[in-house]
């Protein structure tokens, strides 16, 4: 899409109809431009966009159904509109949908809607063979504190796909405040099993460290010291040290000052928290 302000404003205005933009989006192959169209429709956010998106969700075309879902997921942004109605339409679609792309879109849409009614139908898809669908499930269940949602996220934290493990661990670790032995054990398992220095694997381990630290679980101390003393220390490990504030981490943090410069203020806060708990 042309990035000029006049072109953009023209599309946001009523001079180009919602149906025209939908037709353009349906034919668009470039993903960036497609999402530009979706954003415009979301921002308009009126009853017209709700009705047209609902019609798309009833289409025989999976691409059109996905477009309808994408619009409904954040209809009205930044001032959300028709939240309940959007959830109703998506729940109805989810009950009969079989296309993987549409199922994935529904999961991501519910991640934006934060509709607790989606938990049970999404959980049924946690073992779906398509990775995008399972990622959508993680997104849809993120921030849900329902016991069923949490157990599904625990299961997905050991998924064969590392990106799914990453987002599921992030969801369990810091996106909910629920604290159970099952959550703690799932986080500890990720710390134990995610051992490589690959960027995504290291991030999974960091999210798990932070999740245990937030819950003040002392089992995090030994692996956190090892992480802080390694050659590749991520921001999450330092944040975990700050959160748990244990004096046993203090020496490793002081050594880290010699070279770690990703977030100097965070490191200073971690040192302060761990030093304040020291009996020295």
C-alpha angles and dihedrals in degrees: 000000000000107000095211114123094234092055092048094047090048091058093046091051125079092252089094113049126235090241091054092052090048090053090051092048092050091056098039117112098179108089096208092053092044091057090047088060091046091051092053091051091047092050093051086055098171130140088267092062090046092053094045093047089049090053090051090054088059094051123119087228116089089207091056092046090052090050091052090050093048091053094047094048092074104011113168099015128203087023102035117225135195094006096164093045092049090052091048092053094047094047090052091049093046092055092067106020121120104165111107096217092051092046090052091050091051091053092052091045092055088050086064096040094048089208112170090204089073095063100087098045092043093050088059088064098052092104096043112142092231113086094210091056091051090048088052089052090054090050093048094049096044113119092012111130095194112127091234092052093048093051090050091051090049089053092047091050086074095045117140090241113081095210091056090047088050096053094040091051090047089051093051096039105050112355096072130041094211110126119198134148089247092056092046092049091049090052092047090050090057091051090052098044103035097075109144126095092234107134097244094042091049089050092052089052090048093051090051092049090051093046092054092043092053088055092049092238108167092207086080094066101081097045090042091055089050090050093049091049094050126101093248115049119177128206092252093063092054090046089052090053090051092051099049094038097199120167091222088071094054099089093050091049092050090053089049090061089072094071115356112105106155092109114357094181092054091050091051090051091050091050091048093050094048093044092050089060093049119109090210 
